[in-house]
Amino acid sequence: MDFKGREEELNLILDKINSNAKELILIYGRRRVGKSALISESLNRINIPAVYYQVPRTNLEMNGRSFALAIKTSIPEIETSSNFYNDLDAIFTLSEKKPVVLVIDEFSNLEKITPEITGYLQQKIDCTSGKIKIILCGSYIDMMRKLEAYDSPLHGRFTLTLDLKPFDYLDASLFFPNLSSEDKFKFYAVFGGLPFSLSQINPEETLEKNIKRLFLERDLTLTNEIVQGIFGEIQKINSANVIFNLIISGNTKWTKLQQKSELGSKAVANALKELLNISVLEKRQPINEEDSKKKIFYEIKDNLINFFYSFVYDGLTLIPSIGVDIYYDTYIKERLEAEYFPKIFEAVSKEFLTRVNKAKKLDTPFYKIGSYWYDDPANKTNGQFDVATMDKLGYRLFECKYTKNPIDYKVIYEEKRQTFSLPIGPVRLGFISRNGFELDENEKKDLTLFTLDDFYHIDEL
């Protein structure tokens, strides 16, 4: 599979590898996010001897033999002994003569096998004058982050740290470049941004066929990946299932999660912490109520997980009885369009605005993005704007409309009416529409307007 995206991260790694100094690079992120592919692509673009070693979950003796084989395969001139530490010394010795790259993938496995490794690396790095470039990589995010902690022997020695995240909507579209903007959005809404999930898509097939093949039919490619992959990174599988299902059902606040889960506050807190750590969940609050603990809520950040628990998880035992086609038509098809896509459209609109902001395409760049909640005591109502940004001029409030029809002035006026009682002075309004606008030039005045098609043509804005 061709390497896609990650050009910024790739250039950062190459700058370090090609530098005239010793370098220690830390790369971490959840499984299937593309860490190994990024490192492999980096090694493909250099002319420096490099050893890539992925640590198996065995013992130190067996790792010694495997490590020696990896060294001999990559740099035959090194005399190996099948003793892990002795062969590590040999790599450092060679780096005194010429630059050498050493990649230790799944480093957390090595730490569990031989906890002394971090202290040993610290001593070798501090003492060497060679141009060694060491890349430590791993999926156990908590363990990898601890390598930078103050009490870690390697604290202060990393020259580059990359916390790899799943692709956003635009990078994800690199896997299906010939689809329409509408279909690109829909595929991302279902399959998310993990390179592994995206690589399973057949863009020549419809979304429906891809969903059936990858989630519902016999091989259950992505269903199995979610169960084995995501839950391989967290400790309390049952707690995670409960949390996901409660959030899907609209129980997004701490109090509701605690009350309805029946897990106990400690178990809920631990589950939320683990899921936040692997970037599957996101903790949010309105940007105009950041000091209010009552308005903190949790959302499933990963579209793949969101789709799975919205449509697949509860049906896994039902599908064998009624068949894939009936299950899809009954439990997925209508809800996908009526409920799921509109909700994801709001989240992707934030990703889009972040891209637009970085590209300097807004008249006033913002420094914060979220939602805006308000109370209207006079009319005894409350509400929210889907997306809000804050810049030096104040708030800009956006409504995101995933509707079949273009937005007309009736919709615009209704949203304007809601802003009359807001305590923020003159309100700047924006609209993000799935299917464009039916407005004359006068009606567009003072509005910020974007369409779904703009998501994939930012350079043309």
LOPA-220772 format. One record per residue (C-alpha): residue number from 1; residue in three letters; x, y, z. Coordinates in steps of 0.05 Angstrom, whole numbers. Each point is the difference from the previous one (the first is absolute). Example, Ala and Ser with C-alpha at 12.3 -4.5 7.8 and 13.67 -1.06 7.14 Angstrom:
BEGIN
+-----+------+--------+--------+--------+
: seq : type :      X :      Y :      Z :
+-----+------+--------+--------+--------+
:   1 :  ALA :    246 :    -90 :    156 :
:   2 :  SER :     27 :     69 :    -13 :
+-----+------+--------+--------+--------+
END
This chain:
BEGIN
+-----+------+--------+--------+--------+
: seq : type :      X :      Y :      Z :
+-----+------+--------+--------+--------+
:   1 :  MET :      0 :      0 :      0 :
:   2 :  ASP :     26 :     69 :    -19 :
:   3 :  PHE :     18 :     46 :     58 :
:   4 :  LYS :    -52 :     55 :      9 :
:   5 :  GLY :      0 :     64 :     41 :
:   6 :  ARG :     44 :     15 :     60 :
:   7 :  GLU :     46 :     45 :    -42 :
:   8 :  GLU :     10 :     49 :     58 :
:   9 :  GLU :     19 :    -56 :     48 :
:  10 :  LEU :     43 :    -33 :    -53 :
:  11 :  ASN :     40 :     64 :    -12 :
:  12 :  LEU :     11 :     10 :     75 :
:  13 :  ILE :     29 :    -71 :      6 :
:  14 :  LEU :     43 :      8 :    -61 :
:  15 :  ASP :     28 :     66 :     26 :
:  16 :  LYS :     22 :    -35 :     63 :
:  17 :  ILE :     29 :    -61 :    -35 :
:  18 :  ASN :     39 :     43 :    -48 :
:  19 :  SER :     26 :     47 :     54 :
:  20 :  ASN :     73 :      4 :     21 :
:  21 :  ALA :    -15 :    -20 :     72 :
:  22 :  LYS :    -24 :    -58 :     41 :
:  23 :  GLU :    -75 :     -3 :      4 :
:  24 :  LEU :    -52 :    -35 :     43 :
:  25 :  ILE :    -70 :     -3 :    -30 :
:  26 :  LEU :    -63 :    -24 :     35 :
:  27 :  ILE :    -60 :    -21 :    -42 :
:  28 :  TYR :    -63 :    -27 :     31 :
:  29 :  GLY :    -74 :     -8 :    -15 :
:  30 :  ARG :    -55 :    -52 :      1 :
:  31 :  ARG :      4 :    -64 :    -40 :
:  32 :  ARG :    -12 :      5 :    -75 :
:  33 :  VAL :     13 :     75 :     -1 :
:  34 :  GLY :     58 :     -9 :    -47 :
:  35 :  LYS :     62 :      6 :     44 :
:  36 :  SER :     39 :    -57 :    -32 :
:  37 :  ALA :    -19 :     23 :    -70 :
:  38 :  LEU :     25 :     71 :     15 :
:  39 :  ILE :     66 :    -27 :     26 :
:  40 :  SER :      8 :    -48 :    -59 :
:  41 :  GLU :    -13 :     57 :    -49 :
:  42 :  SER :     52 :     42 :     36 :
:  43 :  LEU :     52 :    -55 :     -6 :
:  44 :  ASN :    -17 :     -8 :    -74 :
:  45 :  ARG :     19 :     72 :    -12 :
:  46 :  ILE :     69 :      0 :     31 :
:  47 :  ASN :     69 :    -26 :    -18 :
:  48 :  ILE :     22 :    -14 :     71 :
:  49 :  PRO :      9 :    -71 :     28 :
:  50 :  ALA :    -61 :    -17 :     42 :
:  51 :  VAL :    -22 :    -57 :     45 :
:  52 :  TYR :    -75 :     -9 :      9 :
:  53 :  TYR :    -18 :    -46 :     58 :
:  54 :  GLN :    -70 :    -16 :     24 :
:  55 :  VAL :      2 :    -28 :     70 :
:  56 :  PRO :    -40 :    -65 :      9 :
:  57 :  ARG :    -32 :    -19 :     66 :
:  58 :  THR :     51 :    -53 :     17 :
:  59 :  ASN :     60 :      2 :     47 :
:  60 :  LEU :     67 :     36 :     -3 :
:  61 :  GLU :     38 :    -61 :    -26 :
:  62 :  MET :    -47 :    -10 :    -59 :
:  63 :  ASN :      0 :     75 :    -14 :
:  64 :  GLY :     76 :     -3 :     -1 :
:  65 :  ARG :     -2 :    -50 :    -57 :
:  66 :  SER :    -54 :     37 :    -38 :
:  67 :  PHE :     36 :     67 :      9 :
:  68 :  ALA :     65 :    -30 :    -26 :
:  69 :  LEU :    -36 :    -26 :    -62 :
:  70 :  ALA :    -30 :     69 :    -13 :
:  71 :  ILE :     69 :     32 :      6 :
:  72 :  LYS :     34 :    -51 :    -45 :
:  73 :  THR :    -55 :      9 :    -53 :
:  74 :  SER :      7 :     75 :     -1 :
:  75 :  ILE :     73 :     14 :     17 :
:  76 :  PRO :     41 :    -63 :    -13 :
:  77 :  GLU :     65 :     34 :     21 :
:  78 :  ILE :    -21 :     -2 :     73 :
:  79 :  GLU :     25 :    -62 :     37 :
:  80 :  THR :    -59 :    -24 :     42 :
:  81 :  SER :      0 :    -46 :     61 :
:  82 :  SER :    -75 :    -12 :     10 :
:  83 :  ASN :      6 :     36 :     67 :
:  84 :  PHE :    -48 :     58 :     -4 :
:  85 :  TYR :     41 :     50 :     40 :
:  86 :  ASN :     66 :    -19 :    -33 :
:  87 :  ASP :    -30 :      8 :    -69 :
:  88 :  LEU :    -30 :     67 :     20 :
:  89 :  ASP :     70 :     21 :     21 :
:  90 :  ALA :     25 :    -20 :    -69 :
:  91 :  ILE :    -50 :     47 :    -34 :
:  92 :  PHE :     23 :     58 :     44 :
:  93 :  THR :     72 :    -17 :    -16 :
:  94 :  LEU :    -14 :      2 :    -75 :
:  95 :  SER :    -35 :     68 :      8 :
:  96 :  GLU :     67 :     29 :     23 :
:  97 :  LYS :     25 :    -12 :    -71 :
:  98 :  LYS :    -63 :     17 :    -41 :
:  99 :  PRO :    -73 :     17 :     10 :
: 100 :  VAL :    -45 :    -59 :     18 :
: 101 :  VAL :    -75 :     -4 :     11 :
: 102 :  LEU :    -29 :    -48 :     52 :
: 103 :  VAL :    -75 :    -10 :      3 :
: 104 :  ILE :    -29 :    -38 :     60 :
: 105 :  ASP :    -73 :    -12 :    -15 :
: 106 :  GLU :    -48 :    -21 :     56 :
: 107 :  PHE :     52 :     26 :     50 :
: 108 :  SER :    -48 :    -10 :     58 :
: 109 :  ASN :      8 :    -76 :    -10 :
: 110 :  LEU :     74 :      8 :      9 :
: 111 :  GLU :    -10 :     41 :     63 :
: 112 :  LYS :    -43 :    -54 :     30 :
: 113 :  ILE :     53 :    -53 :    -17 :
: 114 :  THR :     60 :     40 :     24 :
: 115 :  PRO :    -19 :     62 :     41 :
: 116 :  GLU :     73 :     21 :      1 :
: 117 :  ILE :     -2 :     18 :    -73 :
: 118 :  THR :    -19 :     73 :      9 :
: 119 :  GLY :     56 :     13 :     50 :
: 120 :  TYR :     49 :    -36 :    -46 :
: 121 :  LEU :    -21 :     42 :    -60 :
: 122 :  GLN :      6 :     63 :     40 :
: 123 :  GLN :     72 :    -17 :     18 :
: 124 :  LYS :     19 :    -19 :    -71 :
: 125 :  ILE :    -33 :     63 :    -30 :
: 126 :  ASP :     33 :     46 :     50 :
: 127 :  CYS :     69 :    -31 :    -11 :
: 128 :  THR :      1 :     -9 :    -75 :
: 129 :  SER :     29 :     50 :    -48 :
: 130 :  GLY :    -27 :    -39 :    -59 :
: 131 :  LYS :    -56 :     21 :    -47 :
: 132 :  ILE :    -49 :    -54 :     21 :
: 133 :  LYS :    -73 :     12 :    -15 :
: 134 :  ILE :    -46 :    -41 :     46 :
: 135 :  ILE :    -74 :     -5 :    -12 :
: 136 :  LEU :    -42 :    -30 :     56 :
: 137 :  CYS :    -71 :    -19 :    -21 :
: 138 :  GLY :    -59 :    -31 :     35 :
: 139 :  SER :    -75 :     -8 :      6 :
: 140 :  TYR :     -8 :     -1 :     76 :
: 141 :  ILE :    -10 :     75 :      5 :
: 142 :  ASP :      6 :      7 :     75 :
: 143 :  MET :     65 :    -38 :      3 :
: 144 :  MET :     30 :     38 :    -58 :
: 145 :  ARG :    -20 :     68 :     30 :
: 146 :  LYS :     35 :    -20 :     65 :
: 147 :  LEU :     66 :     -2 :    -38 :
: 148 :  GLU :     -3 :     76 :     -1 :
: 149 :  ALA :    -20 :      7 :     73 :
: 150 :  TYR :     46 :     37 :     48 :
: 151 :  ASP :     18 :    -64 :     37 :
: 152 :  SER :     17 :    -39 :    -63 :
: 153 :  PRO :     74 :    -10 :    -16 :
: 154 :  LEU :    -14 :     25 :    -70 :
: 155 :  HIS :    -33 :     65 :     23 :
: 156 :  GLY :     26 :     60 :    -39 :
: 157 :  ARG :     36 :    -42 :    -52 :
: 158 :  PHE :    -53 :     -6 :    -54 :
: 159 :  THR :     12 :     47 :    -58 :
: 160 :  LEU :    -67 :    -16 :    -33 :
: 161 :  THR :    -65 :    -28 :     26 :
: 162 :  LEU :    -58 :    -19 :    -45 :
: 163 :  ASP :    -68 :    -20 :     27 :
: 164 :  LEU :    -32 :    -28 :    -63 :
: 165 :  LYS :    -75 :     10 :     -7 :
: 166 :  PRO :    -48 :    -30 :    -50 :
: 167 :  PHE :     -7 :     38 :    -66 :
: 168 :  ASP :    -50 :     56 :     -3 :
: 169 :  TYR :    -54 :      2 :    -54 :
: 170 :  LEU :     45 :     30 :    -53 :
: 171 :  ASP :     59 :    -47 :      8 :
: 172 :  ALA :    -48 :    -59 :      4 :
: 173 :  SER :    -26 :     19 :    -69 :
: 174 :  LEU :     68 :    -18 :    -29 :
: 175 :  PHE :    -23 :    -72 :      3 :
: 176 :  PHE :    -59 :     14 :    -47 :
: 177 :  PRO :     20 :     62 :    -41 :
: 178 :  ASN :    -48 :    -12 :    -57 :
: 179 :  LEU :    -64 :      0 :     41 :
: 180 :  SER :    -47 :     59 :      3 :
: 181 :  SER :      5 :     47 :     59 :
: 182 :  GLU :    -64 :    -29 :     28 :
: 183 :  ASP :     26 :    -72 :     -3 :
: 184 :  LYS :     68 :     20 :     28 :
: 185 :  PHE :    -36 :     29 :     61 :
: 186 :  LYS :    -44 :    -61 :      8 :
: 187 :  PHE :     58 :    -50 :     -4 :
: 188 :  TYR :     38 :     41 :     52 :
: 189 :  ALA :    -62 :      4 :     44 :
: 190 :  VAL :     -4 :    -76 :      2 :
: 191 :  PHE :     72 :    -23 :     -4 :
: 192 :  GLY :     36 :     56 :     36 :
: 193 :  GLY :     73 :     18 :     -8 :
: 194 :  LEU :     41 :    -62 :     18 :
: 195 :  PRO :     43 :    -19 :    -60 :
: 196 :  PHE :    -15 :    -74 :     10 :
: 197 :  SER :    -75 :     10 :     -3 :
: 198 :  LEU :      5 :     46 :    -60 :
: 199 :  SER :     44 :    -49 :    -36 :
: 200 :  GLN :    -55 :    -53 :      4 :
: 201 :  ILE :    -49 :     43 :    -40 :
: 202 :  ASN :    -14 :    -17 :    -72 :
: 203 :  PRO :    -17 :     68 :    -31 :
: 204 :  GLU :    -28 :    -35 :    -61 :
: 205 :  GLU :    -57 :    -27 :     44 :
: 206 :  THR :    -57 :     39 :     31 :
: 207 :  LEU :      3 :     21 :     73 :
: 208 :  GLU :    -55 :    -51 :     14 :
: 209 :  LYS :     41 :    -57 :    -29 :
: 210 :  ASN :     62 :     21 :     38 :
: 211 :  ILE :    -39 :      2 :     66 :
: 212 :  LYS :    -30 :    -68 :    -12 :
: 213 :  ARG :     67 :    -32 :    -20 :
: 214 :  LEU :     42 :     31 :     55 :
: 215 :  PHE :    -48 :      1 :     59 :
: 216 :  LEU :    -57 :    -49 :    -11 :
: 217 :  GLU :     20 :    -58 :    -44 :
: 218 :  ARG :     36 :    -62 :     21 :
: 219 :  ASP :     72 :     24 :      4 :
: 220 :  LEU :    -19 :     62 :     41 :
: 221 :  THR :     67 :     33 :    -17 :
: 222 :  LEU :    -12 :     66 :     37 :
: 223 :  THR :    -44 :    -29 :     54 :
: 224 :  ASN :     57 :    -47 :     19 :
: 225 :  GLU :     50 :     56 :     -5 :
: 226 :  ILE :    -40 :     43 :     49 :
: 227 :  VAL :     -8 :    -56 :     50 :
: 228 :  GLN :     72 :    -24 :     -4 :
: 229 :  GLY :     35 :     65 :    -15 :
: 230 :  ILE :    -34 :     53 :     43 :
: 231 :  PHE :    -12 :    -46 :     58 :
: 232 :  GLY :     71 :    -24 :     -4 :
: 233 :  GLU :     20 :     69 :     24 :
: 234 :  ILE :    -46 :      6 :     60 :
: 235 :  GLN :     -8 :    -41 :     63 :
: 236 :  LYS :    -74 :      0 :     16 :
: 237 :  ILE :    -36 :    -24 :    -63 :
: 238 :  ASN :    -68 :     -6 :     32 :
: 239 :  SER :      4 :     71 :     29 :
: 240 :  ALA :     18 :     27 :    -69 :
: 241 :  ASN :    -60 :    -35 :    -32 :
: 242 :  VAL :    -46 :     30 :     52 :
: 243 :  ILE :     29 :     70 :     -9 :
: 244 :  PHE :     -4 :     -2 :    -76 :
: 245 :  ASN :    -72 :    -24 :      1 :
: 246 :  LEU :    -22 :     53 :     51 :
: 247 :  ILE :     32 :     56 :    -41 :
: 248 :  ILE :    -34 :    -25 :    -63 :
: 249 :  SER :    -66 :      1 :     38 :
: 250 :  GLY :     10 :     74 :     17 :
: 251 :  ASN :     29 :     -7 :     70 :
: 252 :  THR :     60 :     44 :    -11 :
: 253 :  LYS :     10 :     33 :     68 :
: 254 :  TRP :     39 :    -27 :     59 :
: 255 :  THR :    -61 :     -4 :     46 :
: 256 :  LYS :    -40 :    -40 :    -51 :
: 257 :  LEU :     58 :    -47 :    -15 :
: 258 :  GLN :     10 :    -12 :     74 :
: 259 :  GLN :    -74 :    -11 :     15 :
: 260 :  LYS :    -18 :    -44 :    -58 :
: 261 :  SER :     63 :    -42 :     -7 :
: 262 :  GLU :     -7 :    -31 :     69 :
: 263 :  LEU :     76 :     -8 :     -2 :
: 264 :  GLY :     17 :     47 :     56 :
: 265 :  SER :     33 :     68 :     -5 :
: 266 :  LYS :     71 :    -28 :      2 :
: 267 :  ALA :    -12 :    -50 :    -56 :
: 268 :  VAL :    -33 :     54 :    -43 :
: 269 :  ALA :     57 :     48 :     12 :
: 270 :  ASN :     52 :    -53 :    -18 :
: 271 :  ALA :    -37 :    -20 :    -63 :
: 272 :  LEU :     -7 :     72 :    -23 :
: 273 :  LYS :     74 :     13 :     14 :
: 274 :  GLU :     21 :    -60 :    -42 :
: 275 :  LEU :    -46 :     17 :    -58 :
: 276 :  LEU :     22 :     73 :      1 :
: 277 :  ASN :     73 :    -22 :      0 :
: 278 :  ILE :     -7 :    -39 :    -65 :
: 279 :  SER :    -40 :     58 :    -31 :
: 280 :  VAL :    -63 :    -41 :     -9 :
: 281 :  LEU :    -40 :     47 :     45 :
: 282 :  GLU :      3 :     75 :      5 :
: 283 :  LYS :    -19 :     44 :     59 :
: 284 :  ARG :    -35 :     64 :    -22 :
: 285 :  GLN :    -35 :     60 :     27 :
: 286 :  PRO :    -27 :     64 :    -32 :
: 287 :  ILE :     53 :     53 :    -12 :
: 288 :  ASN :    -43 :     51 :     36 :
: 289 :  GLU :     -8 :    -45 :     61 :
: 290 :  GLU :     70 :    -27 :     11 :
: 291 :  ASP :     -3 :     10 :     76 :
: 292 :  SER :    -65 :    -39 :      8 :
: 293 :  LYS :     12 :    -72 :     21 :
: 294 :  LYS :    -75 :    -13 :    -11 :
: 295 :  LYS :      9 :     11 :    -74 :
: 296 :  ILE :     56 :    -50 :    -12 :
: 297 :  PHE :    -21 :    -56 :    -45 :
: 298 :  TYR :     32 :    -59 :    -35 :
: 299 :  GLU :     -3 :    -19 :    -73 :
: 300 :  ILE :     25 :    -58 :    -41 :
: 301 :  LYS :     55 :     32 :    -41 :
: 302 :  ASP :     15 :    -59 :    -45 :
: 303 :  ASN :    -50 :     -8 :    -56 :
: 304 :  LEU :     14 :    -74 :     -8 :
: 305 :  ILE :    -16 :    -14 :     73 :
: 306 :  ASN :    -60 :     47 :     -3 :
: 307 :  PHE :    -29 :    -37 :    -60 :
: 308 :  PHE :     13 :    -68 :     30 :
: 309 :  TYR :    -36 :     14 :     66 :
: 310 :  SER :    -55 :     39 :    -35 :
: 311 :  PHE :    -18 :    -54 :    -50 :
: 312 :  VAL :     39 :    -65 :      8 :
: 313 :  TYR :     15 :    -19 :     72 :
: 314 :  ASP :    -72 :    -15 :     22 :
: 315 :  GLY :    -14 :    -38 :    -64 :
: 316 :  LEU :     57 :    -50 :      0 :
: 317 :  THR :    -44 :    -55 :     29 :
: 318 :  LEU :    -60 :     19 :    -44 :
: 319 :  ILE :     34 :      0 :    -68 :
: 320 :  PRO :      8 :    -76 :     -5 :
: 321 :  SER :    -75 :     -7 :     10 :
: 322 :  ILE :    -27 :     51 :    -50 :
: 323 :  GLY :     58 :      9 :    -49 :
: 324 :  VAL :     44 :     58 :    -19 :
: 325 :  ASP :    -47 :     32 :    -51 :
: 326 :  ILE :    -61 :      2 :     46 :
: 327 :  TYR :     42 :     25 :     58 :
: 328 :  TYR :     30 :     57 :    -41 :
: 329 :  ASP :    -67 :     21 :    -29 :
: 330 :  THR :    -35 :     -3 :     67 :
: 331 :  TYR :     51 :     27 :     49 :
: 332 :  ILE :     51 :     41 :    -39 :
: 333 :  LYS :    -23 :     29 :    -66 :
: 334 :  GLU :    -50 :     54 :     23 :
: 335 :  ARG :     34 :     18 :     65 :
: 336 :  LEU :     66 :     10 :    -35 :
: 337 :  GLU :    -28 :     57 :    -42 :
: 338 :  ALA :    -50 :     29 :     49 :
: 339 :  GLU :     41 :     -2 :     65 :
: 340 :  TYR :     72 :    -21 :     -8 :
: 341 :  PHE :     26 :     40 :    -58 :
: 342 :  PRO :    -29 :     67 :     26 :
: 343 :  LYS :     35 :    -11 :     66 :
: 344 :  ILE :     67 :    -17 :    -31 :
: 345 :  PHE :     -8 :     59 :    -48 :
: 346 :  GLU :      6 :     47 :     60 :
: 347 :  ALA :     65 :    -33 :     23 :
: 348 :  VAL :     30 :      0 :    -70 :
: 349 :  SER :    -19 :     73 :     -7 :
: 350 :  LYS :     46 :     16 :     58 :
: 351 :  GLU :     56 :    -39 :    -34 :
: 352 :  PHE :    -13 :     40 :    -63 :
: 353 :  LEU :      0 :     67 :     35 :
: 354 :  THR :     65 :    -18 :     35 :
: 355 :  ARG :     30 :    -14 :    -69 :
: 356 :  VAL :    -27 :     65 :    -28 :
: 357 :  ASN :     27 :     38 :     59 :
: 358 :  LYS :     70 :    -29 :     -8 :
: 359 :  ALA :     -3 :     16 :    -74 :
: 360 :  LYS :    -14 :     73 :     17 :
: 361 :  LYS :    -65 :      0 :    -39 :
: 362 :  LEU :    -41 :     36 :     53 :
: 363 :  ASP :     -5 :     75 :      5 :
: 364 :  THR :     17 :     -4 :     74 :
: 365 :  PRO :     37 :    -63 :     24 :
: 366 :  PHE :    -28 :    -33 :     62 :
: 367 :  TYR :     38 :    -28 :     59 :
: 368 :  LYS :    -55 :    -44 :     30 :
: 369 :  ILE :    -54 :    -45 :    -28 :
: 370 :  GLY :    -58 :    -38 :     32 :
: 371 :  SER :    -74 :      9 :     10 :
: 372 :  TYR :    -40 :     58 :     30 :
: 373 :  TRP :    -56 :    -12 :     51 :
: 374 :  TYR :    -49 :     52 :     22 :
: 375 :  ASP :    -60 :     11 :     46 :
: 376 :  ASP :    -58 :     45 :    -17 :
: 377 :  PRO :    -36 :     14 :     66 :
: 378 :  ALA :    -51 :     47 :    -33 :
: 379 :  ASN :    -26 :    -56 :    -44 :
: 380 :  LYS :     18 :    -55 :     49 :
: 381 :  THR :     42 :    -37 :    -51 :
: 382 :  ASN :     72 :    -20 :    -10 :
: 383 :  GLY :     38 :    -22 :    -61 :
: 384 :  GLN :     67 :     -6 :    -34 :
: 385 :  PHE :     37 :     16 :    -63 :
: 386 :  ASP :     33 :    -61 :    -30 :
: 387 :  VAL :     67 :     33 :    -11 :
: 388 :  ALA :     29 :     63 :     29 :
: 389 :  THR :     67 :     33 :     -9 :
: 390 :  MET :     33 :     55 :     41 :
: 391 :  ASP :     47 :     52 :    -29 :
: 392 :  LYS :     23 :     70 :     18 :
: 393 :  LEU :    -68 :     27 :    -20 :
: 394 :  GLY :    -39 :    -49 :     43 :
: 395 :  TYR :    -44 :    -58 :    -19 :
: 396 :  ARG :    -20 :    -25 :    -69 :
: 397 :  LEU :    -58 :    -48 :      4 :
: 398 :  PHE :    -12 :    -54 :    -53 :
: 399 :  GLU :    -60 :    -43 :    -15 :
: 400 :  CYS :     14 :    -65 :    -38 :
: 401 :  LYS :    -57 :    -25 :    -43 :
: 402 :  TYR :      3 :    -70 :    -29 :
: 403 :  THR :    -64 :      5 :    -41 :
: 404 :  LYS :    -20 :    -20 :    -70 :
: 405 :  ASN :    -22 :     70 :    -17 :
: 406 :  PRO :     44 :     62 :     -5 :
: 407 :  ILE :     -4 :     50 :     58 :
: 408 :  ASP :    -47 :     58 :    -15 :
: 409 :  TYR :    -12 :     66 :     35 :
: 410 :  LYS :    -55 :    -29 :     45 :
: 411 :  VAL :     53 :    -44 :     33 :
: 412 :  ILE :     48 :     59 :      5 :
: 413 :  TYR :    -52 :     45 :     31 :
: 414 :  GLU :    -20 :    -53 :     52 :
: 415 :  GLU :     72 :     -7 :     22 :
: 416 :  LYS :      8 :     76 :      3 :
: 417 :  ARG :    -62 :      5 :     43 :
: 418 :  GLN :     31 :    -47 :     51 :
: 419 :  THR :     59 :     46 :      8 :
: 420 :  PHE :    -40 :     63 :     18 :
: 421 :  SER :      2 :    -14 :     75 :
: 422 :  LEU :     72 :    -26 :      3 :
: 423 :  PRO :     44 :     42 :     47 :
: 424 :  ILE :     58 :      6 :    -49 :
: 425 :  GLY :    -16 :     62 :    -39 :
: 426 :  PRO :     -4 :     -2 :    -76 :
: 427 :  VAL :      1 :    -72 :    -22 :
: 428 :  ARG :     40 :    -25 :    -60 :
: 429 :  LEU :    -36 :    -59 :    -31 :
: 430 :  GLY :     25 :    -56 :    -44 :
: 431 :  PHE :    -34 :    -59 :    -34 :
: 432 :  ILE :     29 :    -65 :    -26 :
: 433 :  SER :    -47 :    -35 :    -48 :
: 434 :  ARG :     -1 :    -69 :    -31 :
: 435 :  ASN :    -34 :     25 :    -63 :
: 436 :  GLY :     17 :     73 :     -7 :
: 437 :  PHE :    -43 :     63 :      6 :
: 438 :  GLU :    -59 :     34 :    -34 :
: 439 :  LEU :     16 :     72 :     18 :
: 440 :  ASP :      8 :     64 :    -39 :
: 441 :  GLU :     62 :     43 :     10 :
: 442 :  ASN :    -35 :     46 :     49 :
: 443 :  GLU :    -23 :    -60 :     43 :
: 444 :  LYS :     72 :    -26 :      1 :
: 445 :  LYS :     26 :     65 :     29 :
: 446 :  ASP :     39 :     -6 :     65 :
: 447 :  LEU :     -6 :    -76 :      0 :
: 448 :  THR :     56 :    -52 :     -3 :
: 449 :  LEU :    -24 :    -55 :    -46 :
: 450 :  PHE :     31 :    -67 :    -16 :
: 451 :  THR :    -25 :    -64 :    -34 :
: 452 :  LEU :     19 :    -73 :      5 :
: 453 :  ASP :     35 :      6 :    -67 :
: 454 :  ASP :     45 :     54 :     31 :
: 455 :  PHE :     26 :    -52 :     49 :
: 456 :  TYR :     40 :    -31 :    -56 :
: 457 :  HIS :     20 :     63 :    -37 :
: 458 :  ILE :     30 :     45 :     53 :
: 459 :  ASP :     53 :     27 :    -48 :
: 460 :  GLU :    -56 :     28 :    -43 :
: 461 :  LEU :    -33 :     41 :     56 :
+-----+------+--------+--------+--------+
END
